[in-house]
């Protein structure tokens, strides 16, 4: 990981992910106690890495550019909100070429 800088140090938010995992665990306990209900969300408990061109509230979003090294969005991108609403647990942002331009992004 460090040799290719795939998950740069400033773009990891493990503590926040652990808190989210605890929330999901307590929600899951609710559903264990009420087996007739089922948890909502297809991503229940799934750890997710977000590309650095996508805003995550409170986490630096450089879009791979030194110009944005200090940009911290105040709100989540709608995709991040959907991931979280469906039980996903974002824990880091992956590096991208500058502004996501390049044929090597898949």
C-alpha positions as CSV (number, residue, x, y, z in Angstrom):
1,X,0.0,0.0,0.0
2,X,2.7,2.6,1.0
3,X,4.8,1.8,-2.1
4,X,2.0,2.8,-4.5
5,X,0.3,5.3,-2.2
6,X,-3.1,3.8,-2.9
7,X,-4.6,4.9,0.4
8,X,-2.7,8.1,1.4
9,X,-2.3,8.8,5.1
10,X,-4.5,11.9,5.1
11,X,-7.4,10.1,3.4
12,X,-7.9,7.4,5.9
13,X,-10.6,7.7,8.6
14,X,-10.5,4.4,10.5
15,X,-11.8,5.9,13.8
16,X,-14.9,7.2,12.1
17,X,-15.4,3.9,10.4
18,X,-15.2,2.0,13.7
19,X,-17.9,4.3,15.1
20,X,-20.1,3.6,12.1
21,X,-19.5,-0.2,12.5
22,X,-20.6,0.1,16.1
23,X,-23.8,1.8,15.0
24,X,-24.5,-0.9,12.5
25,X,-23.8,-3.6,15.1
26,X,-26.3,-2.1,17.5
27,X,-28.9,-1.8,14.6
28,X,-28.2,-5.4,13.8
29,X,-28.9,-6.4,17.5
30,X,-32.2,-4.7,17.1
31,X,-33.1,-7.0,14.2
32,X,-31.8,-10.0,16.0
33,X,-34.3,-9.2,18.8
34,X,-37.1,-8.8,16.2
35,X,-36.7,-11.5,13.7
36,X,-39.9,-10.6,11.8
37,X,-38.2,-7.3,10.7
38,X,-35.3,-7.3,8.3
39,X,-32.4,-4.8,8.1
40,X,-32.5,-2.4,5.3
41,X,-29.5,-2.0,3.1
42,X,-27.7,-4.2,0.7
43,X,-24.3,-3.1,1.9
44,X,-24.9,-3.9,5.6
45,X,-21.5,-3.8,7.3
46,X,-19.5,-3.8,4.1
47,X,-16.2,-1.8,4.3
48,X,-16.0,0.6,1.4
49,X,-13.1,2.7,-0.1
50,X,-14.2,5.9,-1.9
51,X,-12.3,7.4,-4.8
52,X,-10.6,10.8,-3.9
53,X,-12.7,12.6,-6.5
54,X,-15.8,12.0,-4.3
55,X,-16.7,14.3,-1.3
56,X,-16.8,12.8,2.1
57,X,-17.8,15.3,4.8
58,X,-14.9,16.3,7.0
59,X,-12.3,14.4,5.0
60,X,-9.8,16.1,2.7
61,X,-10.8,15.8,-1.0
62,X,-7.8,16.5,-3.2
63,X,-9.0,15.0,-6.4
64,X,-5.4,14.0,-6.9
65,X,-4.3,17.7,-7.2
66,X,-2.0,19.7,-5.1
67,X,-4.3,22.7,-5.8
68,X,-7.0,21.1,-3.5
69,X,-4.6,19.8,-0.8
70,X,-6.6,21.8,1.9
71,X,-10.1,21.3,0.6
72,X,-12.4,19.7,3.1
73,X,-16.1,19.3,2.0
74,X,-18.8,20.0,4.5
75,X,-21.3,17.5,3.0
76,X,-21.1,13.9,1.6
77,X,-21.6,13.3,-2.1
78,X,-25.0,11.7,-2.8
79,X,-23.2,8.4,-3.6
80,X,-21.5,8.4,-0.2
81,X,-24.9,9.1,1.5
82,X,-26.5,6.2,-0.4
83,X,-23.6,3.9,0.6
84,X,-24.1,4.8,4.2
85,X,-27.9,4.6,4.1
86,X,-27.6,1.1,2.8
87,X,-25.2,0.0,5.6
88,X,-21.8,0.5,4.0
89,X,-18.9,1.6,6.0
90,X,-16.5,4.0,4.2
91,X,-13.1,3.9,5.8
92,X,-10.6,5.5,3.4
93,X,-10.3,7.3,0.1
94,X,-8.1,5.9,-2.7
95,X,-5.7,8.0,-4.6
96,X,-6.5,9.1,-8.2
97,X,-4.6,10.8,-11.0
98,X,-5.1,14.6,-11.0
99,X,-8.8,15.5,-11.2
100,X,-9.5,11.8,-12.1
101,X,-8.2,12.3,-15.6
102,X,-6.4,9.4,-17.1
103,X,-7.2,6.2,-18.9
104,X,-6.0,4.0,-16.0
105,X,-9.0,4.7,-13.8
106,X,-11.5,1.9,-13.7
